[in-house]
Amino acid sequence: MELVDLYDENRVPLGRIGERGGPIAPGEYRTVVHVCVFDHRGQLLIQQRAAEKYIWPNLWDVSVGGGVDAGETSRQGAEREFREELGYSLDLRGIRPSVTVNFDGGFDDFYLLVRDLDVASLTLQKEEVQAVRWAGLEEILDMMETGTFIPYPESFLRFLFDMRQQFGFPTK
């Protein structure tokens, strides 16, 4: 059983934990993270979710996503998820989320960064990820139209691509 820290609507810790995916009371929220890795050509590293995944099986998604465990910071959760899913130790020290999206059950921190990763050197966690590759925005939008990419709002995906190298976007 995976546990998550619970927060109030202002993201103040409540000092309580809940079960990941379990019910939460009104006024309780959890944190999830996404990491979007772009290369210097402006392409996004995308992953195809495993066929056994409960939510969005076989669909393509941004580089990495997952829940933040109890006792972890958002950054630690993002680093752990990246290491678990893609077998790559990502160092996010000094990097804050580029954007946080509020959803009904919590906060979703998106970390955006530039890294020219060699896809062949990644070790995929077979229970989570079946493939990875680089893709440009138009290709991802086409994938959304064919139902092979998670249906994010198109404007949000465009925003993520537009954020590259803007507002102090981390490139180290």
C-alpha positions as CSV (number, residue, x, y, z in Angstrom):
1,M,0.0,0.0,0.0
2,E,1.4,3.3,-1.1
3,L,0.9,6.3,1.3
4,V,0.7,10.0,0.4
5,D,0.9,13.2,2.5
6,L,-2.3,15.2,2.7
7,Y,-2.5,19.0,2.4
8,D,-5.2,21.7,2.7
9,E,-6.2,23.9,-0.3
10,N,-3.3,26.2,0.4
11,R,-0.9,23.3,0.2
12,V,-0.2,23.4,4.0
13,P,0.5,19.9,5.3
14,L,-2.3,18.5,7.4
15,G,0.0,16.1,9.3
16,R,-2.0,13.2,8.0
17,I,-1.4,10.5,5.4
18,G,-3.8,8.7,3.0
19,E,-3.7,5.7,0.8
20,R,-2.7,6.5,-2.8
21,G,-5.8,6.2,-5.0
22,G,-7.9,5.8,-1.9
23,P,-10.7,8.2,-0.8
24,I,-9.8,11.5,0.7
25,A,-12.1,13.8,2.7
26,P,-13.3,17.2,1.5
27,G,-10.5,19.7,2.0
28,E,-7.7,17.1,1.7
29,Y,-5.4,17.1,-1.3
30,R,-2.3,15.2,-2.5
31,T,0.6,15.9,-4.8
32,V,1.5,14.3,-8.1
33,V,4.3,15.2,-10.4
34,H,5.1,15.2,-14.1
35,V,8.6,15.6,-15.7
36,C,8.7,16.9,-19.2
37,V,12.2,16.5,-20.8
38,F,12.9,18.4,-24.0
39,D,15.9,18.0,-26.1
40,H,17.8,21.0,-27.7
41,R,15.9,20.5,-30.9
42,G,12.6,21.2,-29.1
43,Q,11.3,17.7,-29.0
44,L,9.6,16.2,-25.9
45,L,10.6,12.8,-24.6
46,I,7.4,10.8,-24.4
47,Q,6.6,7.4,-22.9
48,Q,4.0,4.8,-23.8
49,R,2.3,3.5,-20.7
50,A,2.3,-0.2,-20.0
51,A,-0.7,-2.2,-21.2
52,E,-1.4,-3.3,-17.6
53,K,-1.8,0.2,-16.3
54,Y,-5.2,0.9,-14.7
55,I,-5.4,4.4,-16.1
56,W,-4.6,5.2,-19.7
57,P,-3.1,1.8,-20.7
58,N,-1.1,1.8,-23.9
59,L,-1.4,5.6,-24.4
60,W,1.5,7.9,-24.9
61,D,2.2,10.5,-22.2
62,V,4.8,13.2,-21.3
63,S,8.2,11.9,-20.1
64,V,7.3,10.8,-16.6
65,G,4.4,11.1,-14.1
66,G,3.4,9.7,-10.8
67,G,2.4,10.3,-7.2
68,V,4.6,11.8,-4.5
69,D,5.0,9.4,-1.6
70,A,4.5,10.3,2.0
71,G,7.6,12.0,3.4
72,E,8.9,13.1,0.0
73,T,9.0,16.6,-1.4
74,S,7.6,17.2,-4.9
75,R,11.2,17.3,-6.3
76,Q,12.2,14.1,-4.6
77,G,9.1,12.4,-6.0
78,A,9.9,13.7,-9.5
79,E,13.5,12.4,-9.2
80,R,12.3,9.0,-7.9
81,E,9.6,8.6,-10.6
82,F,12.1,9.4,-13.3
83,R,14.7,6.9,-11.9
84,E,12.0,4.2,-11.4
85,E,10.3,4.6,-14.8
86,L,13.2,5.3,-17.0
87,G,16.3,4.1,-15.1
88,Y,17.9,7.6,-15.2
89,S,19.1,9.5,-12.1
90,L,17.8,13.0,-12.7
91,D,19.2,15.7,-10.5
92,L,16.6,18.4,-9.9
93,R,18.4,20.3,-7.1
94,G,17.7,24.0,-7.4
95,I,14.9,23.4,-9.9
96,R,11.3,24.2,-9.0
97,P,8.2,23.1,-10.9
98,S,7.6,25.3,-13.9
99,V,3.9,25.1,-13.4
100,T,1.4,23.6,-11.0
101,V,-2.0,22.5,-12.1
102,N,-4.7,22.2,-9.5
103,F,-7.1,19.2,-9.9
104,D,-10.0,18.0,-7.8
105,G,-7.8,15.8,-5.6
106,G,-4.6,17.8,-5.4
107,F,-1.7,19.6,-7.0
108,D,0.2,18.5,-10.1
109,D,3.7,19.9,-10.3
110,F,5.2,19.9,-13.8
111,Y,9.0,20.1,-14.0
112,L,10.2,21.2,-17.5
113,L,13.9,20.9,-18.5
114,V,16.2,20.3,-21.4
115,R,18.4,17.2,-21.5
116,D,19.6,15.4,-24.6
117,L,19.1,11.9,-23.3
118,D,20.0,8.9,-25.3
119,V,16.8,6.9,-25.5
120,A,18.7,3.6,-26.0
121,S,20.5,4.1,-22.6
122,L,17.3,4.3,-20.6
123,T,16.1,1.3,-18.7
124,L,12.3,1.1,-18.8
125,Q,10.3,-0.2,-15.8
126,K,8.2,-2.8,-17.7
127,E,5.2,-2.5,-15.2
128,E,4.9,1.2,-16.0
129,V,6.5,2.0,-19.4
130,Q,6.6,0.0,-22.7
131,A,8.4,2.5,-25.0
132,V,10.0,5.9,-25.1
133,R,10.8,8.3,-28.0
134,W,11.2,11.9,-28.9
135,A,8.3,13.8,-30.6
136,G,7.5,17.3,-31.6
137,L,4.3,19.2,-30.7
138,E,2.5,18.7,-34.0
139,E,3.1,14.9,-33.9
140,I,1.8,14.8,-30.3
141,L,-1.3,16.7,-31.3
142,D,-1.8,14.2,-34.2
143,M,-1.5,11.4,-31.7
144,M,-4.1,13.0,-29.5
145,E,-6.5,13.2,-32.5
146,T,-6.0,9.5,-33.2
147,G,-6.6,8.6,-29.5
148,T,-3.0,7.3,-28.9
149,F,-1.9,10.2,-26.5
150,I,-3.5,11.0,-23.2
151,P,-6.1,13.7,-23.9
152,Y,-4.5,16.8,-22.3
153,P,-6.1,20.1,-23.3
154,E,-4.3,21.1,-26.5
155,S,-3.7,24.5,-25.2
156,F,-1.9,23.1,-22.2
157,L,0.5,21.0,-24.4
158,R,1.1,24.1,-26.5
159,F,1.9,26.0,-23.3
160,L,4.4,23.3,-22.2
161,F,6.2,23.6,-25.5
162,D,6.0,27.4,-25.4
163,M,7.6,27.4,-21.9
164,R,10.8,26.0,-23.3
165,Q,13.6,28.5,-22.6
166,Q,11.2,31.0,-21.2
167,F,10.9,32.4,-17.6
168,G,14.1,31.0,-16.4
169,F,13.5,27.5,-17.9
170,P,16.2,25.2,-16.6
171,T,18.7,23.9,-19.3
172,K,21.5,22.5,-17.1
